[in-house]
Amino acid sequence: MKFFKLSFTKKIVMNKKIVIYLLLFGLFFSCSKDNNTPSPDEPDLLKVSVVNGEFKDSGNRDFFPWGLNYTNPAGVGLIEDNWLDDNVWRTIQSDFLEMKEIGANIVRIHLQYHQFMMDADTPNEANLNRLKELVDYAESNHLYLDITGLAAYRKSDQPSFYQDMTDEERWSTQALFWEYIANKVGASPAVFAFNLMNEPVVSVGCDGTSNCEWLPGAGFGGFHFVQNITRTPGEVYALTMKAWMSKITQSIRSKDMETLITVGFLDLGNYSRFSTDLDYLSPHIYPTSGEIDVSINKLIDNQSNVPIVIEEISNLNCDIMELEEFLRGVEGNYGGLMGHYFGTPITDLDENEIIQAIQKNFLQFFEANNPN
C-alpha cells in the first residue's frame, strides 16, 4: 500500500505556494552588506558525527545546528544559476556573512542535478569546482553546510536524457551525482551533511489515474519541491525508500566514510522508521495555527536513537508566539533547526509588507533565540 496518494501530495505541493511566493515575489530587492571577516578567536571547524544520539565534533565538543535554508531570488536565483558570474558570487558570499551575523552556524544549500551532470555519467567540472570554492569559503568563515542534492525544482530545466530514464538508470546516475560531490568536498570539515534529496516520494501519481511524472503535482510558479524516486506503480514506500537510500549511500561511502547522511522528509507519517538507514532525520515542519499540539506530538512520536534536525521551519502558517510554543513543546526532542533566508537583511525588511513582515519576525526570533 502506498504511503499516500497523489491528491494528498498535490495538497502538500500547493502548501508550498507560500514558500515559493516568498522566494519569487516577497523579497525581490537588493541590499548591500559589509564584507566582514570572521573573528580570529573562533575555534576551527571540526568534522561532526553522531555520538550516542547527539552531534559532536571530532574534538568532542557539542554541536547544535542552528541555521538557515539559503536562496536569494533577486540577486542569485537558484544557487548555481549564475554563480560563475563574479557579481553573483560576491552576493552569495555577502549573504553567507549576513546569515552568520544573525547567529547561523550552518547553511543549507540546494544543488540541482542538471547543473552537476552533463549526461548520465559525466560531471560538470566547472560547477564542482565552484562548489569546492563555496565549501572553502564557508569553512574560512566558520560555517557548516547542509548540502542537499538531486534537486529538480524547475521542470523546464530537466534534461530529456534524465526525464526518459528507467528507475534503474535514474538511480544509477543519481548515485554518480553524489559520488562526484562526495569526492570533491566530502573531506572538508565544513560539510556537515549530505541530504540525498528534498522531499522524495514513491510512485505518486503512478496508479493509472493521472499523468505519472518524476515531479508530481502542479507545483507553483514553475517550482517543484516533491520528487518521485520511482515511477513504477505499486511500489511499497518504506521498502523502496530504503533500497534507494542504500544505493546512494554506498556511492557516497565509496569516496567519503565520514560525512553525515540524511534525507529531507515531508512531515508525514513515521519517518523514524528510517533511523537505521540515515545518520539523523530531517523533517520539514511548518506548525499550523491552532494545531500546534499536532506538530509537537508528531515530532515526539518520531523519536529514535538518532537526532532529529528540523530542517525547514518558519512562521508561515502560525504566528511567532505559536512557533515558540511549538519549540517549547519539543524541547529536548530535537537536535537542530533551520529556517529560511532570502538574501535580505533584517534591517531592510519592511514591516508594512506582509510577506516581509513574516520573514522579519522569523529572523528576529532566530537571532534572539540562538541556543549556541
C-alpha positions in Angstrom: 0.0 0.0 0.0 1.5 3.3 -1.0 2.3 5.8 1.8 0.0 8.5 0.4 -2.0 9.3 -2.7 -1.4 11.9 -5.4 -4.3 14.0 -4.3 -2.7 14.4 -0.9 0.7 15.1 -2.3 -0.9 17.8 -4.5 -2.1 19.5 -1.3 1.5 19.4 0.1 2.8 20.9 -3.1 0.2 23.6 -3.1 1.0 24.3 0.6 4.5 25.2 -0.7 2.9 28.1 -2.5 3.6 30.4 0.4 7.2 29.4 0.4 7.6 30.0 -3.3 5.7 33.2 -3.0 8.3 34.3 -0.6 11.0 33.2 -3.0 9.6 34.8 -6.1 7.7 37.9 -5.1 8.1 38.9 -1.4 11.8 39.8 -1.2 12.8 40.9 -4.7 15.1 43.8 -4.0 18.8 44.1 -3.5 20.8 45.2 -0.5 24.4 45.9 0.4 26.3 44.4 3.3 29.6 44.9 4.8 32.2 42.3 3.9 33.0 41.3 7.5 35.7 38.8 8.3 35.4 36.0 10.9 36.7 36.5 14.4 40.2 35.1 14.9 39.0 33.8 18.3 36.5 31.3 16.8 37.6 27.7 17.1 38.4 25.8 14.0 35.7 23.8 12.4 36.0 20.1 13.0 34.1 17.2 11.3 30.8 16.5 13.1 29.5 13.0 13.8 26.7 11.4 15.9 27.8 10.0 19.2 25.3 8.3 21.5 22.4 10.1 19.7 24.0 13.6 19.8 26.1 15.7 17.5 29.7 16.0 18.5 32.7 17.3 16.6 36.0 15.4 16.5 37.2 17.5 19.4 34.2 16.1 21.5 32.5 19.5 21.5 28.7 19.5 21.4 27.2 20.9 18.2 23.7 22.2 17.8 22.8 23.1 14.2 21.1 26.5 14.2 20.8 27.6 10.6 19.0 28.7 7.5 18.0 27.4 4.1 19.6 29.7 1.6 18.3 31.3 -1.5 18.3 34.8 -2.9 15.7 35.1 -5.7 16.5 38.7 -6.6 20.3 38.6 -6.6 21.2 34.9 -7.2 18.2 32.7 -8.2 18.8 29.0 -7.7 22.3 29.0 -6.3 24.1 27.6 -9.4 22.1 29.6 -12.0 24.7 32.3 -12.3 27.3 31.6 -9.6 30.2 31.6 -12.1 29.4 35.3 -12.6 31.7 37.4 -10.3 28.9 39.8 -9.2 26.6 36.9 -8.2 29.4 35.1 -6.5 30.1 38.2 -4.3 26.4 38.4 -3.5 26.4 34.7 -2.3 29.5 35.4 -0.2 27.9 38.5 1.3 24.7 36.6 2.1 26.7 33.9 3.9 28.2 36.6 6.1 24.8 38.1 6.8 23.4 34.7 7.9 26.4 34.2 10.2 25.9 37.7 11.7 22.4 36.8 12.9 23.6 33.6 14.5 23.6 30.8 11.9 26.3 28.2 12.3 25.0 26.1 9.3 23.6 26.9 5.9 21.5 24.6 3.8 22.2 24.8 0.1 20.2 23.1 -2.7 22.1 21.6 -5.7 20.3 20.9 -9.0 21.1 17.6 -10.7 21.3 19.1 -14.2 23.9 21.6 -13.0 26.3 18.9 -12.0 25.8 16.2 -14.6 26.5 16.9 -18.3 25.0 13.5 -19.1 24.2 10.3 -17.2 27.9 9.7 -16.5 29.8 13.0 -17.0 30.2 15.6 -14.2 30.2 19.3 -14.8 33.7 20.2 -13.5 33.2 23.9 -13.5 30.3 23.7 -11.1 32.1 21.1 -9.0 35.0 23.5 -8.7 32.7 26.3 -7.8 31.1 24.2 -5.1 34.5 23.5 -3.7 35.2 27.2 -3.6 31.9 27.7 -1.7 32.8 25.0 0.8 36.2 26.6 1.3 34.6 30.0 1.8 32.1 28.5 4.4 35.0 26.9 6.2 37.0 30.1 6.3 34.0 31.9 7.8 33.3 29.1 10.4 30.1 28.0 8.8 28.9 24.4 8.2 26.9 23.3 5.2 24.0 21.0 4.8 24.3 20.1 1.1 21.0 18.9 -0.4 21.3 17.3 -3.8 19.4 15.9 -6.8 17.1 18.9 -6.8 14.8 19.3 -9.8 13.0 22.5 -8.7 12.2 23.7 -12.2 10.6 21.2 -14.5 11.8 23.2 -17.6 15.4 22.6 -16.6 15.3 18.8 -16.7 17.4 17.3 -19.5 15.5 14.9 -21.8 18.0 12.2 -21.1 17.2 12.4 -17.4 13.5 12.5 -17.9 13.4 9.5 -20.1 15.4 7.2 -17.8 14.1 4.0 -16.2 14.1 3.7 -12.4 17.3 1.8 -12.5 19.0 4.2 -14.8 17.9 7.2 -12.8 19.1 5.7 -9.5 22.5 4.9 -11.1 23.1 8.5 -12.4 21.8 9.9 -9.0 24.4 7.7 -7.3 27.1 9.1 -9.6 26.0 12.6 -8.9 26.6 12.0 -5.2 29.9 10.2 -5.8 31.2 13.2 -7.6 30.0 15.6 -4.9 31.4 13.5 -2.1 34.7 13.1 -3.8 35.0 16.8 -4.4 34.0 18.2 -1.0 33.4 15.4 1.5 36.8 15.8 3.2 36.1 19.3 4.3 35.1 19.7 8.0 32.6 22.4 6.8 30.4 19.8 5.1 28.1 18.9 8.0 25.9 16.6 5.9 24.8 15.3 2.6 21.0 15.4 2.2 20.2 12.9 -0.5 17.1 14.6 -1.8 14.5 17.2 -0.8 11.1 15.5 0.0 11.3 12.3 -2.0 8.1 10.3 -2.6 7.4 6.9 -4.2 5.2 6.3 -7.3 2.9 9.3 -6.5 0.6 9.8 -9.5 1.6 6.4 -11.0 -1.5 4.5 -10.4 -3.0 4.9 -13.9 -5.4 7.7 -12.8 -3.3 10.7 -13.8 0.0 11.6 -15.5 2.9 9.8 -13.9 5.9 12.1 -13.7 9.1 12.4 -11.8 7.9 15.7 -10.4 4.3 15.0 -9.3 1.6 17.6 -8.6 1.0 21.0 -10.1 3.9 22.9 -8.5 3.8 26.6 -8.3 5.5 29.3 -10.3 7.4 26.6 -12.1 8.9 25.1 -8.9 8.6 21.5 -7.7 9.9 20.5 -4.3 8.5 17.0 -4.2 10.1 14.4 -6.4 9.4 10.7 -7.2 12.3 8.3 -6.8 10.3 5.7 -8.9 7.5 5.8 -11.4 6.8 2.1 -11.1 3.2 1.6 -10.0 2.6 -0.3 -6.7 6.0 0.2 -5.1 5.9 0.0 -1.3 7.0 3.3 0.2 9.3 2.2 3.0 11.0 -0.7 1.1 11.6 1.4 -1.9 13.0 4.4 0.1 15.3 2.1 1.9 16.6 0.5 -1.3 17.2 3.9 -2.9 18.9 5.4 0.2 21.1 2.3 0.4 22.3 2.7 -3.2 23.0 6.4 -2.9 24.7 5.9 0.5 27.0 3.2 -0.8 28.1 5.5 -3.6 28.9 8.3 -1.2 30.7 6.0 1.1 32.9 4.8 -1.7 34.5 8.3 -1.5 33.7 9.6 1.9 33.3 7.5 5.0 32.6 10.3 7.5 30.1 13.0 6.4 26.7 12.5 7.8 23.9 11.5 5.5 20.2 12.4 5.8 17.0 12.9 3.7 14.6 15.9 3.8 11.2 14.4 4.8 7.8 15.8 4.3 6.2 15.9 7.8 4.0 12.9 7.1 3.7 9.6 9.0 6.5 7.6 10.5 9.9 8.9 9.3 11.6 7.4 12.3 11.5 4.0 10.5 14.5 5.3 8.5 16.7 5.8 11.6 18.7 2.7 10.7 19.3 4.0 7.2 20.4 7.6 8.0 22.7 9.3 10.4 20.0 11.7 11.5 16.4 12.6 10.5 15.4 15.8 8.8 11.7 16.5 8.9 10.3 19.7 7.4 7.8 21.1 9.9 5.5 24.1 9.4 3.3 24.3 12.5 -0.3 25.3 11.8 -2.0 28.0 13.9 -4.5 26.3 16.3 -2.9 22.9 15.8 0.5 23.3 17.4 0.0 20.2 19.5 -0.4 18.1 16.3 3.1 19.1 15.2 4.5 18.7 18.7 3.1 15.2 19.1 4.2 14.1 15.6 7.8 15.0 16.3 7.8 13.4 19.7 6.3 10.2 18.2 9.2 10.0 15.8 12.0 9.8 18.4 14.6 7.2 17.7 18.3 6.6 18.5 19.4 9.2 16.0 19.0 13.0 16.3 16.2 15.0 14.6 17.1 18.3 12.9 14.0 20.3 11.9 15.5 21.1 8.5 12.7 23.5 7.4 10.5 25.6 9.8 9.0 29.0 9.8 6.0 31.1 11.0 4.3 30.8 7.6 1.3 29.0 9.0 1.3 30.3 12.5 2.5 33.4 14.4 5.8 33.7 16.2 4.3 33.1 19.7 2.9 29.8 18.4 6.2 28.9 16.9 7.8 29.5 20.3 5.1 27.3 21.8 6.0 24.5 19.4 9.7 24.7 20.2 9.0 24.7 23.9 6.8 21.6 23.4 9.6 19.7 21.6 12.5 20.9 23.8 14.9 18.1 24.3 13.5 16.1 21.4 15.2 17.8 18.5 18.9 18.4 17.8 18.9 21.4 15.5 16.8 23.8 13.4 16.9 25.6 10.1 14.7 28.4 9.0 14.9 30.4 5.7 17.0 33.3 4.5 16.1 35.0 1.2 19.0 37.4 0.8 17.6 40.5 2.6 18.9 41.6 6.0 16.6 42.1 8.9 17.1 45.9 8.8 15.9 46.1 5.2 12.7 44.1 5.6 9.6 46.3 5.6 7.2 45.5 8.4 4.3 47.1 6.4 4.6 44.4 3.7 3.0 41.1 5.0 5.5 38.7 3.4 8.5 40.8 4.5 7.0 41.2 8.0 6.6 37.4 8.3 10.3 37.0 7.3 11.4 39.8 9.6 9.6 38.3 12.6 11.2 34.9 12.0 14.8 36.3 11.6 14.4 38.4 14.8 13.2 35.2 16.6 16.1 33.3 15.1 18.6 35.8 16.2 17.1 36.2 19.7 16.7 32.5 20.5 20.1 31.2 19.3 20.9 28.4 21.8 24.7 28.4 21.0 
